């Protein structure tokens, strides 16, 4: 057990549509960092989050955070979920439909807690003016922001997110990714996010774990896992959009939006032949003009 790590070493019988799979996951990473968990459906991603939270007990194993043991099946330690300092954001938001936005956050506030955190979070997620509305009166993006704020009310040590942004459009995803990074910097919690979005992994995560059929297939930084491992390079393709095109002396300067960030390429006339404002293209990570492939209209 380390004071600086979140350590997980579990085995479990994973029930899937194709039968029971033996689940075996052993990883550790620094507290205060962001881990992305990805992999095919049924590989154990949500089960892993539930085990960390204490909602599902593994068959055998160990989960430790800082100097605390949350789970040790050998010594029969199993700290209940309410004592693990966990915040959990589900894919379906799991808001109380009969409570207002403010009441949903108040429900999560520990007894005797400072209500000032409620107003601080409502302001931070841009919902202060909607505090008295109920979930059915909010858009999907607004409901997701309520769910995130509610998970942060207790100022948890670990924030778990189960594909929280998958149902949102690209613009809303970007906004909430920025919000997650803002809160992560402000509160310093450890974050574990289940996602299938490659750009989200590169934008948010310090580490990424790929699960396949209940086993840990790859673990490391996003660059280590997706760039240095040659067998995965074919999957590392981002989409871009040309914003502007400027003719230079014997070259063309392209301003493009890739993964929500501006990139500038100086290309030859031949390379930029099909790249006009509004045109979409694919590019390998890291962006390199030699890998640009225009998308046919």
TORKOLBA-969285 format. One record per residue (C-alpha): residue in three letters; x negated, y negated, z. Coordinates in pm, 1 decimal. Layout:
<rs>
R   resn       east      north         up
R    Ala          X          Y          Z
...
</rs>
This chain:
<rs>
R   resn       east      north         up
R    Unk        0.0        0.0        0.0
R    Unk     -135.2     -342.2     -100.6
R    Unk      -35.0     -685.9       22.4
R    Unk      -68.1     -819.5     -332.5
R    Unk      122.4     -562.4     -537.0
R    Unk      465.2     -425.5     -606.3
R    Unk      401.5      -51.4     -627.4
R    Unk      639.3      205.7     -776.3
R    Unk      578.0      580.3     -795.9
R    Unk      900.5      777.8     -833.9
R    Unk     1044.9     1095.8     -979.9
R    Unk     1413.2     1137.1    -1053.7
R    Unk     1662.6     1352.6    -1241.7
R    Unk     1791.1     1115.8    -1508.4
R    Unk     2139.8     1198.3    -1635.4
R    Unk     2174.2     1105.8    -2003.5
R    Unk     2418.6     1176.5    -2285.4
R    Unk     2189.7     1456.8    -2406.8
R    Unk     2146.1     1614.8    -2063.6
R    Unk     1917.5     1577.7    -1761.8
R    Unk     1571.5     1430.5    -1818.5
R    Unk     1290.2     1433.9    -1560.6
R    Unk     1210.9     1069.1    -1486.5
R    Unk      855.4      989.1    -1375.5
R    Unk      736.4      628.8    -1341.9
R    Unk      422.0      506.3    -1165.0
R    Unk      326.2      140.4    -1203.7
R    Unk      192.3     -143.4     -991.7
R    Unk      153.1     -511.0    -1072.6
R    Unk       78.3     -835.3     -884.7
R    Unk      349.7    -1003.0     -681.3
R    Unk      460.5    -1336.3     -823.5
R    Unk      424.5    -1212.9    -1182.0
R    Unk      685.3    -1122.8    -1445.7
R    Unk      729.3     -765.8    -1568.7
R    Unk      937.1     -683.7    -1876.3
R    Unk     1079.0     -331.2    -1899.4
R    Unk     1179.6     -210.1    -2243.4
R    Unk     1241.6      108.3    -2437.3
R    Unk     1521.3      304.6    -2606.8
R    Unk     1867.4      336.7    -2455.0
R    Unk     1884.2      611.9    -2195.3
R    Unk     1513.7      593.3    -2108.6
R    Unk     1574.4      492.9    -1746.3
R    Unk     1535.7      113.6    -1750.3
R    Unk     1852.1       26.7    -1555.0
R    Unk     1800.1      322.8    -1322.9
R    Unk     1453.0      190.0    -1239.3
R    Unk     1595.6     -152.5    -1147.4
R    Unk     1861.5        9.8     -929.0
R    Unk     1594.8      215.5     -752.9
R    Unk     1386.1      -93.7     -680.2
R    Unk     1695.7     -270.3     -547.7
R    Unk     1795.5       24.6     -328.2
R    Unk     2120.3       89.8     -514.5
R    Unk     1998.5      430.2     -640.8
R    Unk     1769.1      660.6     -445.6
R    Unk     1503.9      851.2     -644.4
R    Unk     1462.7     1222.2     -582.1
R    Unk     1109.7     1163.1     -452.9
R    Unk      868.1      874.2     -442.9
R    Unk      744.8      549.0     -304.6
R    Unk      828.3      179.5     -353.7
R    Unk      621.3      -79.0     -170.5
R    Unk      627.5     -459.0     -173.7
R    Unk      346.9     -657.5       -9.8
R    Unk      291.3     -497.5      329.6
R    Unk      638.4     -337.4      342.8
R    Unk      752.1        9.8      247.0
R    Unk     1094.6      -10.7       82.3
R    Unk     1106.0      359.6        3.2
R    Unk      897.7      657.1      109.2
R    Unk     1082.0      984.2       70.5
R    Unk      799.9     1178.1      236.6
R    Unk      836.6      983.0      562.1
R    Unk     1213.3      931.0      510.6
R    Unk     1189.7      552.8      476.9
R    Unk     1468.6      392.2      273.3
R    Unk     1522.6       22.2      346.0
R    Unk     1885.2      -75.8      263.7
R    Unk     1947.2     -309.1      -27.7
R    Unk     2046.2     -603.4      195.1
R    Unk     1703.8     -592.9      362.6
R    Unk     1488.8     -577.6       48.9
R    Unk     1502.4     -950.5      -42.4
R    Unk     1632.0     -870.2     -389.9
R    Unk     1830.2    -1083.5     -634.3
R    Unk     2008.3     -889.7     -910.1
R    Unk     2157.3    -1033.0    -1232.2
R    Unk     2369.4     -778.2    -1417.5
R    Unk     2440.8     -777.1    -1790.5
R    Unk     2814.9     -823.8    -1723.2
R    Unk     2749.1    -1109.8    -1472.6
R    Unk     2955.9     -936.5    -1195.2
R    Unk     3111.3    -1263.0    -1075.5
R    Unk     3409.7    -1262.7     -840.9
R    Unk     3698.6    -1368.0    -1067.9
R    Unk     3915.6    -1509.2     -786.2
R    Unk     3639.2    -1738.3     -653.9
R    Unk     3524.1    -2070.0     -796.0
R    Unk     3169.2    -2125.9     -915.1
R    Unk     3072.3    -2283.2     -583.1
R    Unk     3248.6    -2010.4     -383.7
R    Unk     3060.8    -1740.2     -578.2
R    Unk     2735.0    -1898.4     -464.3
R    Unk     2855.9    -1952.2     -107.7
R    Unk     2949.3    -1584.4      -85.7
R    Unk     2584.0    -1494.0     -148.9
R    Unk     2447.7    -1741.9      107.5
R    Unk     2315.7    -1569.8      421.3
R    Unk     2509.6    -1639.9      738.5
R    Unk     2396.2    -1972.0      880.8
R    Unk     2205.9    -2055.6      562.9
R    Unk     2156.9    -2410.8      440.3
R    Unk     2435.6    -2498.1      194.7
R    Unk     2203.7    -2753.6       37.6
R    Unk     2059.4    -2475.2     -180.0
R    Unk     2404.9    -2436.5     -338.3
R    Unk     2414.7    -2793.1     -463.5
R    Unk     2048.7    -2779.2     -567.4
R    Unk     2107.3    -2471.5     -781.2
R    Unk     2433.3    -2598.3     -932.8
R    Unk     2252.1    -2911.8    -1040.2
R    Unk     1954.8    -2714.9    -1173.1
R    Unk     2173.6    -2490.2    -1393.5
R    Unk     2384.2    -2784.8    -1513.4
R    Unk     2709.0    -2669.1    -1353.1
R    Unk     2762.3    -2928.6    -1080.8
R    Unk     3062.6    -3073.1    -1264.2
R    Unk     3213.9    -2724.5    -1302.7
R    Unk     3176.0    -2617.7     -939.1
R    Unk     3552.2    -2584.8     -885.0
R    Unk     3622.8    -2377.6    -1195.2
R    Unk     3672.1    -2003.1    -1191.4
R    Unk     3472.8    -1764.0    -1412.1
R    Unk     3749.1    -1720.3    -1673.2
R    Unk     3732.8    -2096.2    -1736.5
R    Unk     3364.0    -2079.6    -1831.3
R    Unk     3178.0    -1977.8    -2146.8
R    Unk     2954.5    -1672.1    -2149.3
R    Unk     2643.4    -1886.1    -2114.7
R    Unk     2792.3    -2078.2    -1822.0
R    Unk     2888.2    -1754.1    -1647.6
R    Unk     2534.9    -1626.4    -1692.6
R    Unk     2397.2    -1942.2    -1532.3
R    Unk     2632.1    -1891.8    -1236.2
R    Unk     2510.1    -1532.8    -1201.4
R    Unk     2147.3    -1650.1    -1207.9
R    Unk     2211.7    -1925.3     -952.8
R    Unk     2394.7    -1681.6     -724.3
R    Unk     2102.4    -1438.3     -737.4
R    Unk     1867.6    -1718.6     -629.7
R    Unk     2076.7    -1842.0     -336.4
R    Unk     1891.7    -1613.5      -95.2
R    Unk     1553.2    -1718.8     -238.8
R    Unk     1465.4    -1352.6     -303.1
R    Unk     1113.9    -1213.9     -319.4
R    Unk     1209.5    -1009.6     -627.0
R    Unk     1454.3    -1105.7     -903.2
R    Unk     1586.9     -816.7    -1113.6
R    Unk     1756.1     -890.2    -1446.8
R    Unk     1927.3     -620.0    -1652.5
R    Unk     1944.0     -749.6    -2012.6
R    Unk     2093.5    -1076.2    -1885.4
R    Unk     2064.5    -1268.0    -2213.9
R    Unk     2149.4    -1000.2    -2470.9
R    Unk     2503.6    -1125.3    -2542.2
R    Unk     2404.5    -1489.9    -2590.0
R    Unk     2318.8    -1674.1    -2910.1
R    Unk     1959.7    -1774.4    -2985.7
R    Unk     1994.3    -2132.3    -2861.9
R    Unk     2148.8    -2029.2    -2529.2
R    Unk     1888.1    -1754.9    -2486.2
R    Unk     1614.1    -2012.8    -2529.1
R    Unk     1775.1    -2245.3    -2273.7
R    Unk     1810.9    -1971.9    -2015.0
R    Unk     1456.6    -1844.8    -2076.7
R    Unk     1333.5    -2196.8    -2000.6
R    Unk     1550.4    -2198.6    -1688.2
R    Unk     1407.8    -1864.0    -1573.6
R    Unk     1052.7    -1990.9    -1617.6
R    Unk     1141.4    -2310.6    -1430.9
R    Unk     1286.2    -2119.4    -1135.3
R    Unk      997.0    -1872.3    -1138.3
R    Unk      751.4    -2158.0    -1108.8
R    Unk      957.9    -2331.3     -839.2
R    Unk     1032.1    -2033.9     -614.1
R    Unk      737.9    -1804.6     -693.6
R    Unk      937.7    -1481.7     -693.7
R    Unk      837.1    -1158.2     -865.9
R    Unk     1060.4    -1099.8    -1169.3
R    Unk     1147.9     -777.5    -1349.7
R    Unk     1357.8     -814.6    -1664.8
R    Unk     1498.1     -539.3    -1884.5
R    Unk     1502.1     -659.2    -2245.1
R    Unk     1483.3     -530.6    -2602.2
R    Unk     1385.0     -873.1    -2740.2
R    Unk     1019.4     -880.4    -2843.2
R    Unk      997.9    -1259.2    -2854.2
R    Unk     1147.2    -1270.4    -2503.3
R    Unk      878.9    -1032.0    -2379.8
R    Unk      600.1    -1250.3    -2520.2
R    Unk      761.9    -1568.3    -2396.0
R    Unk      832.4    -1457.5    -2038.8
R    Unk      628.9    -1157.2    -1932.2
R    Unk      283.2    -1120.1    -1780.8
R    Unk      315.0     -741.1    -1809.5
R    Unk      534.6     -503.3    -2008.0
R    Unk      630.9     -142.2    -1935.8
R    Unk      772.7       73.5    -2216.6
R    Unk      984.2      366.8    -2100.6
R    Unk     1065.1      659.5    -2327.7
R    Unk     1275.5      956.1    -2215.4
R    Unk     1219.1      870.7    -1851.1
R    Unk      840.3      846.3    -1879.0
R    Unk      606.3      546.2    -1882.9
R    Unk      485.4      532.5    -2244.5
R    Unk      278.8      211.0    -2229.3
R    Unk      189.7      -51.5    -1969.1
R    Unk      -17.4     -369.3    -1985.9
R    Unk       -0.9     -728.5    -2100.0
R    Unk      220.7     -788.5    -2406.5
R    Unk      -93.5     -847.7    -2613.4
R    Unk     -254.1     -525.4    -2489.3
R    Unk       55.3     -317.5    -2556.7
R    Unk      173.6     -463.4    -2886.9
R    Unk     -138.5     -600.4    -3053.2
R    Unk     -430.3     -383.1    -2946.9
R    Unk     -241.4      -56.0    -2979.1
R    Unk     -248.3       -2.6    -3353.5
R    Unk       48.2      234.2    -3367.3
R    Unk      275.2      -45.6    -3246.8
R    Unk      154.8     -319.9    -3480.3
R    Unk      416.2     -239.2    -3742.7
R    Unk      688.1     -333.1    -3490.3
R    Unk      541.2     -674.0    -3408.9
R    Unk      724.5     -895.4    -3658.6
R    Unk      874.5    -1236.1    -3579.6
R    Unk     1112.1    -1448.4    -3785.5
R    Unk     1039.5    -1808.1    -3879.5
R    Unk     1206.2    -2100.1    -4052.0
R    Unk     1039.3    -2371.2    -4260.7
R    Unk     1114.3    -2717.9    -4121.2
R    Unk      910.5    -2934.6    -4355.7
R    Unk      665.7    -2916.4    -4645.1
R    Unk      399.9    -3177.9    -4722.1
R    Unk      161.4    -3181.5    -5017.4
R    Unk     -203.4    -3235.3    -4926.6
R    Unk     -515.7    -3248.0    -5141.3
R    Unk     -528.6    -2900.6    -5299.1
R    Unk     -306.9    -2759.1    -5022.2
R    Unk       43.0    -2759.7    -4873.4
R    Unk      112.7    -2820.5    -4503.9
R    Unk      405.2    -2621.1    -4364.7
R    Unk      572.5    -2702.7    -4033.7
R    Unk      768.2    -2396.9    -3916.9
R    Unk      964.4    -2284.5    -3614.3
R    Unk      852.2    -1940.6    -3494.0
R    Unk      970.2    -1790.3    -3167.0
R    Unk     1116.8    -2129.9    -3066.7
R    Unk      776.4    -2298.0    -3105.8
R    Unk      632.3    -2525.5    -3374.5
R    Unk      348.2    -2389.6    -3587.1
R    Unk      155.3    -2560.8    -3867.1
R    Unk        6.4    -2376.8    -4166.7
R    Unk     -214.8    -2524.4    -4439.2
R    Unk     -158.0    -2301.4    -4741.0
R    Unk     -254.6    -2293.8    -5103.5
R    Unk        9.6    -2386.1    -5361.3
R    Unk       43.0    -2019.7    -5449.9
R    Unk       87.1    -1908.0    -5087.3
R    Unk      349.3    -2177.6    -5025.5
R    Unk      533.6    -2125.3    -5352.9
R    Unk      854.6    -1996.4    -5191.4
R    Unk      829.8    -2184.1    -4860.4
R    Unk     1067.0    -2480.2    -4875.9
R    Unk     1261.8    -2645.7    -4590.3
R    Unk     1534.1    -2414.0    -4462.6
R    Unk     1366.0    -2102.6    -4604.5
R    Unk     1327.6    -1808.4    -4366.4
R    Unk     1028.9    -1576.7    -4352.4
R    Unk      871.5    -1303.2    -4141.6
R    Unk      527.8    -1324.6    -3982.1
R    Unk      322.2    -1087.9    -3771.3
R    Unk      216.7    -1185.4    -3420.6
R    Unk       -8.2    -1375.1    -3378.7
R    Unk      111.1    -1611.3    -3653.8
R    Unk     -129.2    -1596.2    -3946.3
R    Unk      -46.1    -1735.4    -4289.8
R    Unk     -183.8    -1418.1    -4449.6
R    Unk      108.6    -1220.6    -4303.1
R    Unk      391.6    -1456.2    -4408.2
R    Unk      656.5    -1281.4    -4615.0
R    Unk      945.9    -1498.2    -4746.9
R    Unk     1293.2    -1351.1    -4695.1
R    Unk     1499.7    -1332.5    -5014.4
R    Unk     1820.2    -1533.1    -5016.9
</rs>
